[in-house]
């Protein structure tokens, strides 16, 4: 329903209520501001920290030669703002624009970074700053390596982009500088480390020198890191090729020196066996061999002395064998008019010796005899005797005895006289 159609008394009442509401809201807002303002009254108190003073606009040919003392300030603002204030909220400076060398008393300028907090006072209001002419000189760069790579890696000689840098400052400080150090950390590195490193001025005793300028302030440093090469002595095992002549064997093998020094990585050395030699040929040899041979290192390693040779001695010896020869038995010294028969007619002669010597023998190499001197007709058992001119061992003769059956030859008149003529069968 449009407002025009409302009764007049309702319209008047609405207007009165709106006026009362507006008045109440305004009073509430005023009360809130009053209460808030009473809780955050403006206070003035000293900052609880000394404030460092920075020198600005220092002439390019001068340097501050004295320590600029800190100041204490008194600040003002709402209680909660002042309570939160720290030295970082303020900047204290002294402006050195256009000043010559010497001592100068300069007013301290304080600026608050917080608009709700103001600086009421500063103590002292000025400080003495001593300016001196800047001197420069070149000093060498030294690399200081921190930490180490893993086991099995070596650190090479560091390389710097600059060997000399310029140090500038007041004379008494510049004179203290002995070297400029570039510190670089290579912890755990397994490859070359290349980094841009900040520089620090040091005295001859290693103490840091501050308040000097280094140009350039940082340089490129390269520290080579390579897998380490280790050395180790390994045994040398000669490599023999071929077989000696038939009947011969390898009796001994020796090498001099017995070890060779090899170089390589730690992993390869741990897995390495012995070194060998180039093949030493003994095919068809019948005598000892003494020869020079080049050492061959284990796989993955190299010789500390390239081309190293050793003396290899191979001792050869014939095989020792045994052989049995059936040798006929001869009867010697049988009396005349007698005949003899043997059982057995042959004996087995067993000999032992080098195979090549044994191979040259046959039954004719031996003479087996039985002595029948003084033997009378009848059956007799006699020992056999073996004659052999070679340098071999006669192991056995079987049998050692034979049976002789001796008979008188019929019609032989001379038999009674013990004639030595007789026969064996």
Buried (B, 14 or more C-beta within 10 A) or exposed (E): EEEEEEEEEEEEEEEEEEEEEEEEEEEEEEEEEEEEEEEBEEBEBEBEBEBEBEBEEBBEEBBBBBEBEBBBBBBBBBEEBBEEBEBEBBBBBBBBEEBEBEEBEBEBBBEBEBEEBBBEBBEBEEBEBBBBEBBEEEBEBBBBBEEEBEEEBEBEEBBBBBEEBBBBBBBEBBEBBBBBBBBBBBEEBEEBBEBEBEBBBBEEEEEEBEEBBBEEEBBBBBBBBEBBBBEBEBEBBBEBEEEBBEBBEBEEBEBEEEBBBBBBBBEBBEEBEEBBBBEBEBEEBEEEBEBEBEBBBBEEBEBBEEEBBBEBBBBBBBBEBEBEBEBBBBBEEBBBBBBBBBEEEBBBBBBBBBBBBBEEBEEEBBBBBBBBEEBEBEEBEBEBBBEBEBEBEBEBBEBEEBBBBBBBBEEBEEBEEEBEEBEBE
